[in-house]
C-alpha cells in the first residue's frame, strides 16, 4: 500500500481540474480465491485506500477510481 500512497501523494499536486486517478484493484478484493490469500488481501486494501482518499479529498477537483 505504501508505494500506491506515495505515488498518489507525489502526483496529487500536479493534477489539473478534471483529472482522474485510477487505482487497479481486482474482483479478488471482494471474493478472494483459495490459495491467493495475500493477493486478495492487498486488493481489498487498495479498495479501502481508495475509499479513504475519496472521503479525504471529496472537495478536490479530480476524481479517484478503483477498478
Helices and strands as residue ranges (DSSP letters): H 2-12, E 20-23, G 27-29, H 37-56, E 63-66
